[in-house]
Amino acid sequence: MNQQTSQQVTIGATEARNNFSELLKRVYKGREHLVVEKGGIPVAALIGIREYEAFQRWQAQKAVRELGREMGKKAEQMGLDE
């Protein structure tokens, strides 16, 4: 993911519930993403849509590279070459 990512901020589940609207505004500005903890254990993340879309693109690119590797291995096993 090439674009600059936001700063991680950890919050409790109660704070997330009580201040959800404000937290959405903070995330929308794109400067931070929130990790929500319950009982000190990270359970969820709240990230801006641009960062999420960049993550999805990165995942898709990774999947395409892996598919290419798998196809190359299979072609090699079948004795196929360029």
Number of C-alpha atoms within 10 A of each C-alpha: 11 6 8 9 16 16 11 14 12 13 17 17 18 12 12 18 11 10 11 12 10 11 19 16 11 16 19 16 11 17 14 18 23 22 19 22 18 12 9 11 10 14 12 12 14 18 22 20 12 13 18 12 11 15 13 13 13 14 13 12 12 12 12 12 12 12 12 12 12 12 12 14 13 12 13 11 10 9 8 10 8 3
